[in-house]
């Protein structure tokens, strides 16, 4: 096999791998997303969720929903 053919074959294989990886990145079937928050806020959420008896996720989703609802109401006024 000549060097040119080998080079083209490798280039083609790399291109195929790149396309496959890009397709895999674009397919997102998850219904949730991760969010990074400051450790201090996480600690406060942890304490509040323990006192309320609900998971952090539920508590945080409620806060986000309230904030977005308030923001939507202000924008429509």
C-alpha positions as CSV (number, residue, x, y, z in Angstrom):
1,X,0.0,0.0,0.0
2,X,1.4,3.3,-1.0
3,X,1.9,6.2,1.5
4,X,-0.7,8.3,-0.3
5,X,-3.4,5.6,-0.1
6,X,-2.6,4.9,3.5
7,X,-2.8,8.6,4.3
8,X,-6.2,9.0,2.5
9,X,-7.5,5.9,4.3
10,X,-6.5,7.2,7.7
11,X,-7.9,10.6,6.8
12,X,-11.2,9.0,5.8
13,X,-11.4,6.9,8.9
14,X,-10.7,10.0,11.1
15,X,-13.4,11.9,9.2
16,X,-15.9,9.0,9.8
17,X,-15.1,8.9,13.5
18,X,-15.5,12.6,13.8
19,X,-18.9,12.5,12.1
20,X,-20.0,9.7,14.3
21,X,-18.9,11.6,17.4
22,X,-20.7,14.7,16.3
23,X,-23.9,12.8,15.6
24,X,-23.7,11.2,19.0
25,X,-23.3,14.7,20.6
26,X,-26.3,16.0,18.8
27,X,-28.6,13.2,19.9
28,X,-29.8,14.2,23.3
29,X,-32.7,12.1,24.6
30,X,-32.2,13.0,28.3
31,X,-35.1,14.9,29.9
32,X,-32.8,16.5,32.5
33,X,-29.7,18.7,32.5
34,X,-27.0,19.3,35.0
35,X,-26.5,22.7,36.5
36,X,-23.4,23.8,38.4
37,X,-23.9,25.9,41.5
38,X,-21.7,27.4,44.1
39,X,-20.9,25.1,47.0
40,X,-22.3,27.6,49.5
41,X,-25.7,27.7,47.7
42,X,-25.7,23.9,47.5
43,X,-25.1,23.7,51.3
44,X,-28.1,26.0,51.9
45,X,-30.3,24.1,49.5
46,X,-29.3,20.8,51.2
47,X,-30.3,22.2,54.6
48,X,-33.5,23.7,53.3
49,X,-34.5,20.5,51.5
50,X,-33.8,18.4,54.6
51,X,-36.0,20.6,56.7
52,X,-38.8,20.5,54.0
53,X,-38.4,16.8,53.5
54,X,-38.1,17.1,49.7
55,X,-35.2,16.4,47.4
56,X,-32.8,19.2,46.4
57,X,-33.9,18.8,42.8
58,X,-37.6,19.3,43.6
59,X,-36.8,22.4,45.7
60,X,-34.6,23.9,43.1
61,X,-37.0,23.3,40.3
62,X,-39.7,25.0,42.3
63,X,-37.4,28.1,42.8
64,X,-36.6,28.2,39.1
65,X,-40.3,27.9,38.1
66,X,-41.2,30.7,40.5
67,X,-38.5,33.0,39.2
68,X,-39.4,32.3,35.6
69,X,-43.1,32.8,36.3
70,X,-42.4,36.2,38.0
71,X,-40.1,37.3,35.2
72,X,-42.8,36.3,32.6
73,X,-45.5,38.3,34.5
74,X,-43.2,41.4,34.7
75,X,-42.5,41.2,30.9
76,X,-46.1,40.9,29.9
77,X,-47.2,43.9,32.1
